[in-house]
Amino acid sequence: MTNTTPVAQTTKQAPPPTGWRILGFGKHPIAAAAIQNHLRTLGLRATNLALTDNPDGDAELIAALQSDNYDGIAIGGFINGQDPHESPVTESTTVWFNRVLNLIHAHAPGAKIILVRNPADALPAIERVLGPIASN
């Protein structure tokens, strides 16, 4: 006699991340997604966005800032001017960076500001400001 009772399949889910809450943003969507995935594999509660320099981008940033109590806010090199070889500073990026800093100050005053030079610098930049991941 064959048992026809369905067997419940269980899937193991990774435990929720317990590390720092990081909101990161920059100009490029592909970089934002890759950085977010990398930081999450390391256990950080990372959210990364690609923002635009306009009222819609500001609204998206404000909504993200208000969605959690972040430990750090990581600003990408295109916006913060820390990657002059790939993204030379212009008057418009300086204005954008100043506006972003003031939005962070208004909506996440307890978060540390993290200036990221380029995508490969995301983790080192976080550790420069918040300390080694192992200690969080």
Secondary structure, DSSP 8 states (H G I E B T S, - for coil): ------------------S-EEEEEES-HHHHHHHHHHHHHTT-EEEEEE--SSHHHHHHHHHHHHTS--SEEEE-HHHHS--TTTS---HHHHHHHHHHHHHHHHH-TTSEEEE-SSGGGHHHHHHHHH--GGG-
